[in-house]
């Protein structure tokens, strides 16, 4: 219901309205669509990934992105688990209908997280798993020869 830095998510607004019977004045942002515009199961290292992103908010809000390693935790039932590593210096940019994100350079399983946040501490978030494939050895050898 709250982000790690304290921003409230839409669930808080829903609970407040359910408990009080009154509509919330400044609703948290809502993500209407977040989807890759192509396959994300076998990406090349550094490949540009276009995403559709649509969101709504009744006031000024900003978008941010991070990429995290995929969690390997196997706990269940709400047990505490370590937070996956956030990759430093990711490259992304907003486009007219969403955003483009550059895949990590190292093979592995990751999640791309997007955040829509307001100055008054409300937010929406979504994430999509991706897989970056290893560079084929033959391609790596060709690159070294050139």
N, C-alpha and C positions, 0 to 999 in steps of 0.2 A: 504494500500500500504506500510505502515511502521509498524513495531512492536512497542510496547510501549517504548522500549529502543532505538529506532531509526534504527534498522536493516531494510534494504530494502527487500521487497518480489519480487517475479518474475514479478508481475504486473508493478513495476517500470521499469524493464528491457524492458518489452513489450512496454510500453509507450515511453521510450527513443528511441527504435528502430523505432517505428511508426513515431515519430516526426522528428528524424534526418535521417532516412533511412540507418543508419549504424548499424551493429551488435554490441552488447554490449561485451566488452572484458572479463569481469569476471561475468558470469551469476550467479544469485542467485541459490541456490540448488533447486532441484525439488523432490517432494515426488511422487514416481511412484505407490506405493501401501501402504496402511495402513488399515488393516482389522483384526478383531478378528478371531481367529481360532475356535470359537465356539460361542454359544449363550451368550449374555451379558445382557439379560433382567431380569434374576433372579439369581444373583450371591450370594453365601454364603459370609458372612463377612470374609475378609482375604483370599479369594480364589485367587489362581494364575490364571492370565488370559494371555494366549499366544497370541501374535499378529504377523502377518506378517508385516514386514516393509522393503520396498525397496526404495532407494532414489539415486539420482545421483548429482554429483558436480564435476567440473573440477579441484578442489583443496581440500585441507584438510578441513574437516568439522567434527562437533561433534553433538551427539544426546543428548537431555535432555527431561525429562518427568515431567509433573505436573498433579495433579488431582484437579479439582475444583468442588464445589457444583454446581448443575444445576441452571441456572438463573431462577428466578421467575418473571422477568420483563415482562410487557405486553405492553410496548411502541411500537410504530411503526413509520415508515417513517423517521428513522434516529435519533429519539429522544435519548438524552443521557440516559444511564441507569447505575446503579451501577455495578462494576466489581464483579463477583462471587468470593467467598472466595477460596483461594488456601490452600489445606490441607498441614500441615507440615509433614515432614519426611516420604515421600512415599518410598516404596521399589520397585525397578525395576532393571532389568539387561538386557544387550544386549545378544542375542543368535545368533546362526549361520544364522538364517533366519528372525530375527526380534527382539522381546523383550518380556520379561515376566514382568507383572505388578501385584502387590498384591492389591486386592480390599480393599477399606476402611473397617474398623471394624464396623462402625455404619451404620444402614440401611438408605437408601435414594437414590436420583438420583444425578449422578455425570457425569462429562465429563473428559476423559483422553486426555490431549493435548500432542502432541509430537512436538519437535522443532529440526530442523537441521540447525545449524548456522556455519558461517565461521568467521575467525579472522578479515576479512575486512568488517564486519558489513552487511552481507546479510543472509537471512534466508528463510526457508520454514516451514510451520506449518500445522497440521491437528488435528482433534479431533473426538472422538467417545463417544456417550452417553452410560452409564452403569447404572444398577439399582442393589443395594444391598438389598436383602430381609431381613426382620426382622428374628431373631433367634426365632424359635418356642418355646413357653413357655414350652412345655413338654421336649424338648431337653435341655433347660436351667435348668429345675428342675433336670433332670438326671445328668447333669454335676455337680450341687451343691452337690448331694448325694455322688458322687464318690470322 
